[in-house]
């Protein structure tokens, strides 16, 4: 008798890594996250500009409402550094069946500490265990070496595909070790 997979929850389950708590996104995080995302340097490769708290709250409300496509889950987490309790960035995944498109951002003051790689590895492991994901995809600007290193840490490699000037990275999930 064939079995069907349980439907994915709309709100993503939280997860942890060695130093980070990945907390499901809530609009209440908008003001603190606006400060995390305030450095214009974060937008050199992706475009855009630092969001105002009200605009970020509206975005978070839309993201928390979920995808209008019932077969797709928008899972978003803020990253809290356990040592000092500060928010330091976010990870996100658009999950559709066994495939997830992932992204990460760590605020400038927290860069260079390995948080993005740790979070991406934790996200990959979490998506396998909580979401049944078997393939990860990310899109990275070709000049963004730090983001490429994070993708490698999460088990992704560059492909020949491009979208909006960014290289497509992909990988079949073998759960990477979580730091």
GIJOHU-V99065 format. One record per residue. N is the residue number from 1. SS is DSSP state (~ for helix, > for strand, _ for the rest). PSI is psi as a letter, one per 40 degrees, with the letter a starting at -180 (999 if undefined). D_FIRST is the distance of its C-alpha to the first C-alpha in whole Angstrom. Layout:
N:SS:PSI:D_FIRST + N:SS:PSI:D_FIRST
This chain:
1:_:h:0 + 2:_:i:4 + 3:_:i:7 + 4:_:i:10 + 5:_:i:13 + 6:_:i:16 + 7:_:i:18 + 8:_:i:21 + 9:_:i:24 + 10:_:d:27 + 11:_:h:30 + 12:_:i:29 + 13:_:i:29 + 14:_:i:33 + 15:>:i:33 + 16:>:i:36 + 17:_:a:38 + 18:_:d:41 + 19:_:e:43 + 20:>:i:41 + 21:>:h:39 + 22:>:h:37 + 23:>:h:37 + 24:>:h:35 + 25:_:h:38 + 26:_:i:40 + 27:~:d:43 + 28:~:e:45 + 29:~:e:45 + 30:~:d:47 + 31:~:d:50 + 32:~:d:50 + 33:~:d:48 + 34:~:d:50 + 35:~:d:53 + 36:~:d:50 + 37:_:e:50 + 38:_:e:53 + 39:_:h:55 + 40:~:d:55 + 41:~:d:54 + 42:~:e:51 + 43:~:e:51 + 44:_:d:52 + 45:_:d:49 + 46:_:e:47 + 47:_:i:50 + 48:_:a:51 + 49:_:i:53 + 50:_:h:52 + 51:_:i:51 + 52:_:i:53 + 53:~:d:51 + 54:~:d:51 + 55:~:d:49 + 56:~:d:47 + 57:~:d:46 + 58:~:d:45 + 59:~:d:43 + 60:~:d:41 + 61:~:d:41 + 62:~:d:39 + 63:~:d:37 + 64:~:d:36 + 65:~:d:35 + 66:_:i:32 + 67:_:i:31 + 68:_:e:31 + 69:_:h:28 + 70:_:e:25 + 71:_:e:23 + 72:>:h:26 + 73:>:h:27 + 74:>:h:31 + 75:>:h:31 + 76:>:h:35 + 77:>:i:36 + 78:>:i:40 + 79:>:h:41 + 80:>:h:43 + 81:>:h:46 + 82:_:d:45 + 83:_:d:49 + 84:_:e:51 + 85:_:e:48 + 86:_:i:49 + 87:>:i:46 + 88:>:e:47 + 89:>:a:44 + 90:>:i:41 + 91:>:i:37 + 92:>:i:35 + 93:>:h:32 + 94:>:h:30 + 95:>:h:26 + 96:>:h:24 + 97:_:b:21 + 98:_:e:21 + 99:>:h:25 + 100:>:h:28 + 101:>:h:31 + 102:>:i:34 + 103:>:i:37 + 104:>:i:40 + 105:>:h:43 + 106:>:h:46 + 107:_:i:49 + 108:~:d:52 + 109:~:e:53 + 110:~:e:50 + 111:_:i:50 + 112:_:e:51 + 113:_:e:49 + 114:_:e:46 + 115:~:d:44 + 116:~:d:42 + 117:~:d:41 + 118:~:d:40 + 119:~:d:38 + 120:~:d:36 + 121:~:d:35 + 122:~:d:34 + 123:~:d:32 + 124:~:d:30 + 125:~:d:29 + 126:~:d:28 + 127:~:d:26 + 128:~:d:24 + 129:~:d:24 + 130:~:d:24 + 131:~:e:22 + 132:_:f:20 + 133:_:i:23 + 134:_:e:23 + 135:>:h:26 + 136:>:i:29 + 137:>:i:32 + 138:>:i:36 + 139:>:h:39 + 140:>:h:42 + 141:>:h:46 + 142:_:e:47 + 143:_:e:50 + 144:_:g:48 + 145:~:d:48 + 146:~:d:47 + 147:~:d:44 + 148:~:d:43 + 149:~:d:44 + 150:~:d:41 + 151:~:d:39 + 152:~:d:39 + 153:~:d:39 + 154:_:e:35 + 155:_:e:34 + 156:_:i:35 + 157:>:i:37 + 158:>:i:39 + 159:>:a:38 + 160:>:e:40 + 161:>:i:39 + 162:>:i:41 + 163:>:h:41 + 164:_:f:44 + 165:_:e:46 + 166:>:i:43 + 167:>:h:42 + 168:>:h:38 + 169:>:i:37 + 170:>:i:33 + 171:>:i:31 + 172:>:h:28 + 173:_:h:27 + 174:_:h:28 + 175:_:h:29 + 176:_:i:33 + 177:_:h:34 + 178:_:h:36 + 179:_:999:39
